[in-house]
Amino acid sequence: MRAETLEILCSPVERAPLQFESRPAINGDATQFLVNREHGLEFPIRDGIPIFVEPHAITGINSRFRRIYDSWAPFYDLLSKVGLFILGVSEHKLRREFIEKLEITNGGRVLSTSVGTGSDLSVIPRSCKYYGLDLSAGMLRVCQNRVERLGTLAELFLGQAEHLPFKDETFEVVYQMGGINFFNDQGQAIREMVRVAKNGSKIVIMDETEKVARALENIPGINAWFRHHRRPIIPPTALIPAGMEEVESCELYDGQAWFVSFRKPR
Ligand SMILES: C[S@@+](CC[C@H](N)C(=O)[O-])C[C@H]1O[C@@H](n2cnc3c(N)ncnc32)[C@H](O)[C@@H]1O
């Protein structure tokens, strides 16, 4: 972890500042930690990734999707490429068009609040400082391999989008592509995006529409994801905090994805 990264981190619930601590391994566990002794907080860093939430503390739909994405992680890239191909969408084109909407600046900090396997990294300008958070350790492992393969400087974190481990007004760009349809609390995740974005920043969110979710429900293997009642998919425009500017909402790719963007006031 870069030294400057420590300056932007805080504990995800108390928002307490953190310090780096290194100590000998006990029972093969982590040797490096982010700590706040005053609040009695300790977050291990495993394989270079700070762990801001342990599996037993994840509840509700987040817990179900953590397990699903952990087990699908090795196949996720292939599945999403094939899935998008069947829907008639080129993955590279989709990601390039999406990233173009983000207003990434040279040296600016960019945060993805569900980075997954880091497929966006192939189209993210190298001149930015990239940070990716996800609640699936499996997805982050694949992402970390990609980061090493590409030789980029992305930093990864295990946590929940509803409780971001970052200080207020840290990022020039905050985005979420895929996942938010099934977060425990979409409103809380959006409020967190706004909190960590700098004033004047653009916040962009995209996920599949109800039409695509219904099609997925009929595919053997994937239908298990939806076995327990799921809420209908509605673009979360009603959850955007009051006062946000330039609110845009539309459907893309022949109604297969919804897209929402807005700007935090200066
Ligand atoms: C459909 S994948 C999208 C991954 C990536 N953004 C992409 O475009 O390929 C959804 C991701 O959201 C993550 N996720 C689900 N719920 C989450 C939550 N509450 N907080 C953070 N990540 C979450 C999953 O682990 C998974 O990696």
The ligand as a Tripos MOL2 file, in Angstrom:
@<TRIPOS>MOLECULE
LIG
   27    29     1     0     0
SMALL
NO_CHARGES

@<TRIPOS>ATOM
      1 C1        -21.7080   -7.8180  -11.6330 C.3       1 LIG1
      2 S1        -20.2240   -7.6930  -10.7080 S.3       1 LIG1
      3 C2        -19.5220   -6.2450  -11.4270 C.3       1 LIG1
      4 C3        -18.0430   -6.1890  -11.2450 C.3       1 LIG1
      5 C4        -17.3330   -5.0640  -12.0410 C.3       1 LIG1
      6 N1        -17.7720   -3.7450  -11.6150 N.3       1 LIG1
      7 C5        -17.5420   -5.2290  -13.5260 C.2       1 LIG1
      8 O1        -17.9770   -4.2670  -14.1810 O.co2     1 LIG1
      9 O2        -17.2230   -6.3060  -14.0470 O.co2     1 LIG1
     10 C6        -20.8320   -7.1000   -9.1600 C.3       1 LIG1
     11 C7        -19.7480   -6.9390   -8.1000 C.3       1 LIG1
     12 O3        -20.3240   -6.2750   -6.9890 O.3       1 LIG1
     13 C8        -19.7360   -6.8090   -5.8040 C.3       1 LIG1
     14 N2        -20.6410   -6.4750   -4.7060 N.ar      1 LIG1
     15 C9        -21.8740   -6.9680   -4.4730 C.ar      1 LIG1
     16 N3        -22.4160   -6.3770   -3.3920 N.ar      1 LIG1
     17 C10       -21.4960   -5.4640   -2.9450 C.ar      1 LIG1
     18 C11       -21.4720   -4.5210   -1.8790 C.ar      1 LIG1
     19 N4        -22.4950   -4.3820   -1.0690 N.pl3     1 LIG1
     20 N5        -20.3630   -3.7630   -1.7280 N.ar      1 LIG1
     21 C12       -19.3050   -3.8770   -2.5670 C.ar      1 LIG1
     22 N6        -19.2690   -4.7600   -3.5930 N.ar      1 LIG1
     23 C13       -20.3590   -5.5310   -3.7760 C.ar      1 LIG1
     24 C14       -19.6120   -8.2890   -6.1040 C.3       1 LIG1
     25 O4        -18.7040   -8.9360   -5.2630 O.3       1 LIG1
     26 C15       -19.1590   -8.2510   -7.5700 C.3       1 LIG1
     27 O5        -17.7670   -8.2210   -7.6800 O.3       1 LIG1
@<TRIPOS>BOND
     1     1     2 1
     2     2     3 1
     3     2    10 1
     4     3     4 1
     5     4     5 1
     6     5     6 1
     7     5     7 1
     8     7     8 2
     9     7     9 1
    10    10    11 1
    11    11    12 1
    12    11    26 1
    13    12    13 1
    14    13    14 1
    15    13    24 1
    16    14    15 ar
    17    14    23 ar
    18    15    16 ar
    19    16    17 ar
    20    17    18 ar
    21    17    23 ar
    22    18    19 1
    23    18    20 ar
    24    20    21 ar
    25    21    22 ar
    26    22    23 ar
    27    24    25 1
    28    24    26 1
    29    26    27 1
@<TRIPOS>SUBSTRUCTURE
     1 LIG1         1 GROUP 0 **** ****
